[in-house]
């Protein structure tokens, strides 16, 4: 199992568009063996933290190149959120 934490930062003025994008993209996880374990939003409304698990690294890699995901991000253009992904494990 692969566990990731994604820190998502929405662009000022594009928070709603970024949140809609994340709603849609997170719904694609299942087709790649991924699951959204937690989705937390900062009180500023501009930052989210996602805890995501995948059955294996191959599932994560296939999610990254999913054509629907790529098309959605391209369509969002400059309004696309910035995302930092960290691989984590239990301690």
N, C-alpha and C positions, 0 to 999 in steps of 0.2 A: 504494500500500500504506500502511496505517495501522498503526503500532506503538505499543502501550500497555504501561505497567508498572502493575500493580495491587498495592497494598500492603494486605494483608488482615489485620486484627487480630481474633482470636477473643475472645469474652467469657470471663472467668474462670468456670470451671465448665461452660462450653458448648463447649469445644474440639472434642470428638468430634462433636457435632451440627453445628458450623460446618464441620468438615472434610468431613462427609458431604454437606452442602449444596454446598460448593465442588466436590466430586467430580461431583455431579449437574449442576450449572450449567455447569461447564467442558465437560461432554460435549455441551452444546447449541451450542457455538461453531460446529461444522461446518455446521449448517443455515443459518448467517448468513455463511458465507465466512470464518470465523475459525479460528485455530489456536493452540493452546497451545504456545509454543516452549520455555519453561522454567517449572518450578514448583519453588520452593525454600522450605524450611521453616526458620524460625529454631530455634536450639537450645533456646529456651524453650518450643517447642511451641504458642505462641500467635500467631505471626506467619508469614505466607507472603508471598512475592513471586512474582508471575506475569508473565511476558513473553508478550504475546498480540499476534498480528498479524491484521488483517482485510484482505480484498482491497480494500475501500474504506470510506469513512465511513458510507455507507448501510447496510452490513452491521453495523457497530458499533451504529448507531442502532436497527436492527431487533432486535439482540440485547438492547438495553436494555429494549425494550418487549415482549419475548417473553412471551406469557401464561403459559407453563409456568414460566419463571423467576420471574415476579411472584408466581405462586401458591405456589411453593416458599418464597420469601422471606416472604410473608405467614404461611404455616404455621409458619415458624420463630419468628416473633414477636420477643420480646426477646432471644432467643438468636442472632439474626442477626449476622453479623460486620460490623464497620465496614470499609469499603473506600475507599481513596483511589486514583484513577486518574490517571496522568500520561501525556500524549502525548509520545513521545520520537522521536529520529532518531539515526542513526549520526553520529559525529564523527571 
